[in-house]
Amino acid sequence: MMRTTRKIAVTIAAAALLGATGGTSAQARSVAAAGTAPSACRPANHLAKIAGASSSAGHRHYRVTLTAPRGYDPCRLAGSPTDVRFSDHGAESGITAGRYGSQRTAVTFGPGHPVHFDIQVPSNDRGAPADEASFTLRAPDGEIPGTSVADGKLRVAAGTLVGPVRSGA
């Protein structure tokens, strides 16, 4: 029994060492902390809020702002979030969003460096109410594992698009 326990402990230690010495994927490297703190890009490590923004011809706009509290390391984001879904009081709207704009520009995100992206909704339709958007953030080299969630009132409709992440609140 003792020998089996020791073999398991050695196997776990070897796996941890492999992960710490470069056995990580490109996506994991993009959110790996530069210092010793966890990455702000991980969904559990940031806050996201939805607010109304200025309308344009034929569209309603909403701004999703991401902020990271102190204690997290900055990271890089690029392009529009993917797998964007909307819900109202927990019920999915059935509307998913496409994306627009340059998908290559990278921005720094972390404490003191908020970022935002635009949700563009055609205004030719009343739309469906929503109070939450869920999405997957992207790094310059791939998607960041996990689903982020933003809270706030909005209306969505078929043809909704999401713009790329940009610096600032």
C-alpha positions, -999 to +999 in steps of 0.1 A: +000+000+000+028+024+009+046+017-024+014+025-044+009+058-025+046+067-032+042+059-070+011+081-072+029+110-054+059+107-078+035+106-108+017+137-096+050+156-090+063+146-124+031+159-141+033+192-121+070+196-132+061+189-168+034+216-167+058+241-151+086+235-176+068+241-209+043+213-213+015+239-217-005+246-248-004+279-267-037+290-252-025+283-216+007+302-223-012+333-234-030+335-200-001+323-179+009+348-154+040+368-161+046+370-123+033+349-095-003+361-095-031+344-115-039+359-149-066+385-152-078+368-185-092+338-167-130+341-164-131+339-126-105+367-123-123+396-139-156+415-138-178+424-169-206+449-171-230+457-200-241+493-205-260+512-232-239+531-257-247+557-284-268+544-312-258+546-349-279+545-381-299+513-379-282+499-348-284+499-310-250+496-293-240+483-259-206+484-244-192+454-224-164+466-200-140+442-184-121+451-153-096+432-132-092+438-095-057+443-080-038+411-073-040+396-109-013+397-136-020+415-169-025+394-200-031+400-238-064+398-256-072+401-293-102+401-316-139+396-308-151+372-281-165+340-295-195+318-285-215+349-274-249+339-261-276+360-244-300+351-216-328+368-196-333+356-160-315+324-169-335+316-201-314+316-232-326+339-260-316+316-288-297+345-304-260+341-310-237+369-322-213+371-351-183+394-351-169+424-370-137+444-372-101+436-371-094+403-352-056+408-350-050+439-328-038+428-293-045+448-262-032+445-226-058+437-199-053+437-162-056+458-131-056+495-141-060+484-178-097+479-185-109+468-219-142+468-237-160+455-267-192+466-286-224+447-291-242+460-322-279+451-325-300+459-356-327+483-345-352+472-373-366+447-348-379+451-312-355+423-302-355+401-272-347+413-237-315+400-220-298+407-187-266+386-193-241+378-220-217+348-219-186+347-241-152+332-246-123+356-247-095+353-273-057+358-269-034+365-298-027+328-301-061+312-295-091+311-272-088+314-235-104+284-217-136+291-198-167+312-202-169+349-190-202+364-181-213+401-183-244+415-165-266+444-177-299+451-195-299+450-233-321+439-262-308+415-288-320+404-322-310+383-352-280+399-369-263+410-336-225+414-340-197+418-315-167+440-321-131+434-311-117+440-277-102+475-273-083+493-246-101+515-221-133+515-202 
